[in-house]
């Protein structure tokens, strides 16, 4: 496949796309992104992803140079150029080129097509193990580009055969490094409501679950994990991935629970018919 | 002037230097930098700057692709190409190009010549006002590229005519957004020793001060500012800049103190003869 990108009004092959060194995203980590995917050749829930992109931009006081309709037009152009049926789109909005390496003048905006990661069925089937780490993202409501923490933890995760990291601070659980966190206590589904990036898959799962379970959006305490019957994480590429272990704490006896499987089925049906 | 840069083994005009989109510094804020300057056409304290660059790299588990001697050779080449007597050098080490936007394979390393900022004599003469903000950098000992905070505070600082921001957390003062913090209480010079990036100018000032004052490297509490007789900040371009006000708190009655002026003189002599 040949990936393409949009950069400040131009469409070009992704491997020819470059940015100058005085961009504030590169020099100062002042940038945000979003990541949308297709199912059945169609962008999935594009309005919700765009809503979030614009919210992140507002919180960083950056202007997105195109409106939603224009962006989704370029998304479709890029997908056609890339000749891919299903793919992902990475949106990146940086503080732009700066004359003094600190002052924002005009943001740089790019959209890049990417391959969707290869899905590993075993993860959906048997669940994953994760580690916990004391951390709180600097601006949790913004999908900023700051991923220092999980990159620094990569070696530890690999050595522990951990799929990802669960953040907590002052005993309060927030989110995984790039996805949201849920537990079942009996028939009650619980997920944190603050200090998190509100995922699109999280939003869908809450809608699906509301029709079948009691749902609580509230703080989850770290030691509450011992009482959880089931746990899972949600994300654009993770969909609903069951979590069967956090550090040494097994959840649901280390087996994927029936309620999680039920939600997985609902989600699979939803995307099959999207 | 024509600025030049070194990028992964090549020397080229700075305006022709670009980086691809899949660099982890851009996509994930996974990068560190350093900033060295010349006095009298000579890099100032190059060994100390290089030592810090390598320390930051070690803490992020990134390998600097050149050794100190090689880097300082390129620094001199760049200065000659730029035809500048005095200039600054920005070193940037990123997580490099990544196949999956998370995994570090091989860092990207660049050195860019820059103009030194224009000095405003009034700041050295009459001091500056700063604001305080509750914040602690994620990895204070690393000169990482994460400057989200001061960029977000830029408007507030401008409206308050503030020069910079002083970080504190749990009542403990750490540093300014890009420089170190000192107070005088009588003849005792005090500066924080933890949760800070240890500046090169800080190191020099501690050496100079040791011969004339009692020096304490310890935690400074926020409410201790009310008892400070003098305050100043140190940095590569800020040198010794007196601070005469923090939010509404005047320091030394809003006037630059004699001890700060004495240190400024020592520093001016040192660089004049460097």
Interface residues (C-beta under 8 A of the other chain):
Chain A: X5 X14 X15 X17 X18 X19 X20 X21 X23 X24 X25 X26 X27 X28 X29 X30 X31 X33 X60 X61 X90 X92 X94 X95 X100 X101 X102 X103 X104 X110 X112 X114 X117 X138 X139 X144 X145 X146 X147 X148 X149 X150 X151 X152 X154 X155
Chain B: X5 X14 X15 X17 X18 X19 X20 X21 X23 X24 X25 X26 X27 X28 X29 X30 X31 X33 X60 X61 X90 X92 X94 X95 X100 X101 X102 X103 X104 X110 X112 X114 X117 X138 X139 X144 X145 X146 X147 X148 X149 X150 X151 X152 X154 X155
